[in-house]
Amino acid sequence: MKKSIQRIDTLAIQRRKRDSIKKFSLRKTAGIAFALWIAAAIASPAQTTFTTVNFNGSIGGASPYLTSLIQGANGNVYGTATGGGTYDNGTIFQMTPAGVLKNIYSFCFRTNCLDGSDPLGTLLESGGELYGATSGGGAHLEGTIFKTTLAGKMTTLHSFAGGTTDGAYPQAGLVSYNGDFYGTTSRGGANDDGTVFKITPGGKLTTLYSFCSQTNCADGSYPTAGLLQVGGNFYGTTVYYGAHGDGGTIFEITPEGTLTTLYSFCSQAHCTDGGYPYGSQLIEVGGNLYGTTAYGGGNSEGTVFELTSGGTLTTLYSFCSQTKCTDGSIPYGGIIQATDGNFYGTTCCGGANNWGTVFKLTPGGTLTTVKSFNGVQGGEPFGGLLQAGNGDFFGATEYGGSRLIGVVFKLSVKD
């Protein structure tokens, strides 16, 4: 497993070094005198409006990664940033409908970051409070589960300790079921290959499953995406291993911890069925599961897939199918089904300017690039999309914007 993780992390480091060149060029040509909101019309058959709010480090945070935004009951948008804030260890931020950013909480407020650091994943609103996870910090420096009021009163529910009975380094948010919360950790557990856990509102955590418990890790390892709750059970993905040596899995797990592997990626030569579903939280439509892989497909640049209840996987789209990958590549953030019945998502890379895209995909597999990021208006969206109550889409980019540390964007699409 560690060899696989090292391979992927090395590719990520190489990509970031490559991107630093275009970021330097952007800084030289664009400067930093940007308005708070930047509006742009996109040439497409639909009437599309795109606006951004820039992170500035101290306010809102910096470099949101693997986070999808949520809309609170009060109409505001909430998310996490892995950097920035008062202590430069990440934030929980709020954005009003008028585009005003503020910090709900800056992590590492407590000595030795006992309150956690580097929050990842999507927040969950429950009972008027926000629940989520940090990938670092806590009493054992291996991440936390937290809740906070909208006024920023933080409570650490659990500090992960790793080892054989506890998880470590959660990279995804929580789901609520029967009054408790369920989630995944990317490491820790009996084999240090990640876990599925349950935690009560009072903070009592139970490890339900430790990955790599089957021979040759046929059950997968390193789950980085959150869980989907459907019909009393949960569904999720692992990034690595499975029945075919590597590539990851799709699994089903009961609330009691009985796990069934529904599909192992890279079952086809050259992983044309996809592989490494890194940040893709599944969705369910009509009894079938849908998601993305960050690798594989016809061009080794990621896919959108459908998995039937009978276990048959269909690749709906292989990215980088267009010249110079103008259709995008490497979708980390998963997809949503919008009110128009189509699927929408993001790619972290590719597109007309090689800063990633927002795409629309019909159920039949026809893809339209709705937005190609250009750096100035943000770049490299690693998280997924939110469709707000008024139909607008919201998301965040890790890079780009006026300070090169990311933006929150709003996308309005009207036919």
Secondary structure, 3 states (H helix, E strand, C coil): CHHHHHHHHHHHHHHHHHHHHHHHHHHHHHCCCCCCEEEEECCCCCEEEEEEEECCCCCCCECCCCCCCEECCCCCEEEEECECCCCCCCEEEEECCCCCEEEEEECCCCHHHCCCEEEEEEEEEECCEEEEEEEECCCCCCCEEEEEECCCCEEEEEECCCCCCCEECCCCCCEEECCEEEEEECEECCCCCCEEEEECCCCCEEEEEECCCCHHHCCCECCCCCCEEECCEEEEEECECCCCCCCCEEEEECCCCCEEEEEECCCCHHHCCCECCCCCCCEEECCEEEEEECECCCCCCCEEEEECCCCCEEEEEECCCCHHHCCCECCCCCEEECCCCCEEEEECECCCCCCCEEEEECCCCCEEEEEECCECCEECCCCCCEECCCCCEEEEECECCCCCCCEEEEEEEEC
